[in-house]
């Protein structure tokens, strides 16, 4: 044999996620990963969601843990940790310690695994002695000439490769402060951990525990990625920024954001006092690209051609009659926008359609010819 040790034909795998997202997103998350072949999906609910529990009640490979006061008292012997990251890490640690799978991925609710090959066979072929697979992330971007119609519309852009050119050499000066390796969210990727070797899960990657006699060993995933839907809808994205804005005003969780792209996005929100049209402008600037820009990224190898189908997975799992996956239904879960979210939803959709029409008739430099302005503004 050419290889030092024969591969395992298939390895079982699962995902763990701490979530407080709208029900449609969580149903899509579960359906997608089960269709990919996950042996187990561990959902730790950061807040109660009876609707989700009812929808997934008969999905036997999905285990739901409600993180109430009793759970936290048992898990950490104290009240619920204030930090979201600490709660995520603790829940991943709990799942890792009792996982019924060979490998466990720790991802967020808006992150969907993708693999060019059967993931179970891929993980089975990973050599002994490798403790985790470092999985790169790609991030969804919208075509600026087309208003969003479905929850998983768009194309996936890759982060700039590490050691590649600086993002300032390719992107305009007005957007680079808001980007990390070319992405508005992050380019740090996630990990799939081998169970039973004593790893300590983290947000992006695990570390060795005191029981391990060596440093944790990783390989970079090839043909495996995490599809990150940072904002399942445009309104979802800006509502998250508004929540950060209000937390900032209340002096909650602001210390870790300064000097980061997300911190710059938050600074923009603070400067504009969370005003609706300003946030729409920021979304269009960071989360939409003209087809010409998408094509250029594609030529540079920065567009991921893989595809996933969470909506189809929901239907094939037999749950399509139990959950409304329309844009309007999803946005209805997002809570109040100064007590007038229904009106703001309508305004968002109207602005999106108008922006798409304007982008469609714009010249390559972004200018809109006078003869086309009336069409774009109707």
Secondary structure, 3 states (H helix, E strand, C coil): CCCCCCCCCCCCEEEEEEECCCHHHHHHHHHHHHHHCCCEEEEEECCCCHHHHHHCCCCCCEEEEECCHHHHHHHHCCCCCCCHHHHHHHHHHHHHHHCCCCEEEECCCCEEEEECCCHHHHHHHCCCCCCEEEEEEEEEEEECCCCCCCCCCCEEEECCCCCCCCHHHCCCHHHHCCCECCECCCCCCEEEEECCCCEECCCCCCEECCCCCCCCCEEEEEEEEEEECCCCCHHHHHHHHHHHHHHHHCCCCCCCCCCCHHHHHHHHHHHCCCCHHHHHHHHHHHHEECHHHHHHHHHCCCEECCCCCHHHHHHHCCCCCCCCCCHHHHHCCCCCCCCCHHHHHHHHHHHHHHHHHHHHHECCCCCECHHHHHHHHC
